[in-house]
Amino acid sequence: MLQTPYYLIDKSKLLQNMERIAAVREKSGAKALLALKCFATWSVFDFMRDYMDGTTSSSLNEVRLGHERFGKETHAYSVAYADYEIDEVVSHADKIIFNSIGQLQRFESQSSGITRGLRLNPGVSSSSFDLADPARPFSRLGEWDLKQVDPVMEMITGFMIHNNCENTDFALFDRMLGDIEQKFAPLLKKAEWVSLGGGIHFTGDDYPVDQFAERLKRFSGEYGVQVYLEPGEASITKSTTLETTVLDTLYNGKNLVVVDSSIEAHMLDLLIYRENAKVHPNQGPHRAMVCGKSCLAGDIFGEFDFPEEVKVGDRISFQDAAGYTMVKKNWFNGVKMPAIAIRELDGSLRTVREFDYTDYEQSLS
Ligand SMILES: Cc1ncc(COP(=O)(O)O)c(C=O)c1O
C-alpha cells in the first residue's frame, strides 16, 4: 500500500477517454490537442500521445512542456506574452495564437517564421460561472470586432474560439457554433484552420459522438478549415482519484472526519467554484462531513454517506481528481504534497513522483 495522500491515475479509465477522442478525430477529421492548463502530468503523455495530435498551452512553461514532453503538434497561446519570453515561446511552437491584435502586431517580426492565429470572442458561452465565463462583460479574452480583425488577416491563417465550458449538451454546442458562424462567417471563409477550444464534454457516456463529429465535419467543409479541439477535462475526466487516510474524527453536531489532505491545497478548483468533492458510491446510513487538515475553517471536501461509521485509518478516495487539480496544487500550511501514482493497464501500481521537505523549502526562499 502506498503512503497517502496520492493522486492515482488509472490508465484503463484514461484509455476510455483516449479511445473516444480518437474516434471523434477519425469520424470528423478534427485534430485534438491536450489543454495543458487542465492536466500536465507528463508521466502519462507517452500513453496519451497515440490518441491525440499534440498539446495547447497558456504560457511559456506550458508550451515548453508540451514540446519537450508530449511532442507532435504544439500550439502556443497566452493571454499576453512578455517581450522577454516571446522568442522562446516561438522556438517551442508550431503555431502561435495571439489573444489580441495588439499582441499580434507587437510580436509580428518575432513570430513570422511560424503559423499565426488570433483568438476570437463570440460574446456567448456555456459557462454558468461568471468567474470562468470567457464571454463575460468586458472580457479580455479575444477580439470580437470584425472590422478590426479583417485588416490583420494577412498576418494570420486561423482562429481560436473557446466559449464552451463544462458543456455536456450537444444541442447547446451546436447552437453556439451556429452563433459563431453567423457572427464571423466572413472571417472563417478566409481562414485555413479554426480551433474550437475546450470545454466540450464529448467523452461523457451519453454524449452523441456521431452527431458531434458530423457537425465538426460540416463546419470544416463549409469554411474549408482544419478544425482543432482542445480538450482538457474531456481528456482526463474520471481517470484519477485522490487517495487519503482518515486521521481523526470529531462530533460537533455532525460527524466530522479529518483526512491527510486538504481541498484548499490539493483540489483547490472545487473550493473556488464552491463545489463538493465526489465520493463513490456515497451510499449508506453513516453520514459524515469530510474535512481537510489545513487550518482553513472551510477546508471541507463535502458531506458524504458511508456504509460503515468512518474510523481513524480508513481510506477515503475522492473521484475525478485529474482536471485542474494537480496543476493547481500548492503548499498551503506546508501540508504534505500528494504523491502521483499510476495504475497500469495490468493493474500494477507505480509511484511516479513523491514530494518531500526539500520541494516545500525550494518552493520559497
Ligand atoms: C483556450 C482554452 N482551451 C482549452 C481549454 C480547456 O478546457 P476544458 O478543460 O474545459 O476542456 C480552456 C479552459 O479554460 C481554454 O481556455
The ligand as an SDF file (V2000), in Angstrom:
LIG
                    3D

 16 16  0  0  0  0  0  0  0  0999 V2000
   -8.3710   28.3700  -24.6920 C   0  0  0  0  0  0  0  0  0  0  0  0
   -8.7290   27.1560  -23.9070 C   0  0  0  0  0  0  0  0  0  0  0  0
   -8.6040   25.9430  -24.4850 N   0  0  0  0  0  0  0  0  0  0  0  0
   -8.9130   24.8050  -23.8190 C   0  0  0  0  0  0  0  0  0  0  0  0
   -9.3650   24.8400  -22.5180 C   0  0  0  0  0  0  0  0  0  0  0  0
   -9.6620   23.5480  -21.8130 C   0  0  0  0  0  0  0  0  0  0  0  0
  -10.9630   23.4910  -21.3590 O   0  0  0  0  0  0  0  0  0  0  0  0
  -11.5580   22.1890  -20.6730 P   0  0  0  0  0  0  0  0  0  0  0  0
  -10.5740   21.7030  -19.6770 O   0  0  0  0  0  0  0  0  0  0  0  0
  -12.8220   22.6460  -20.0460 O   0  0  0  0  0  0  0  0  0  0  0  0
  -11.7730   21.2070  -21.7830 O   0  0  0  0  0  0  0  0  0  0  0  0
   -9.5260   26.0850  -21.8730 C   0  0  0  0  0  0  0  0  0  0  0  0
  -10.0220   26.1780  -20.4970 C   0  0  0  0  0  0  0  0  0  0  0  0
  -10.1660   27.1940  -19.8860 O   0  0  0  0  0  0  0  0  0  0  0  0
   -9.1890   27.2690  -22.5990 C   0  0  0  0  0  0  0  0  0  0  0  0
   -9.3080   28.4840  -22.0200 O   0  0  0  0  0  0  0  0  0  0  0  0
  1  2  1  0
  2  3  1  0
  2 15  2  0
  3  4  2  0
  4  5  1  0
  5  6  1  0
  5 12  2  0
  6  7  1  0
  7  8  1  0
  8  9  2  0
  8 10  1  0
  8 11  1  0
 12 13  1  0
 12 15  1  0
 13 14  2  0
 15 16  1  0
M  END
$$$$
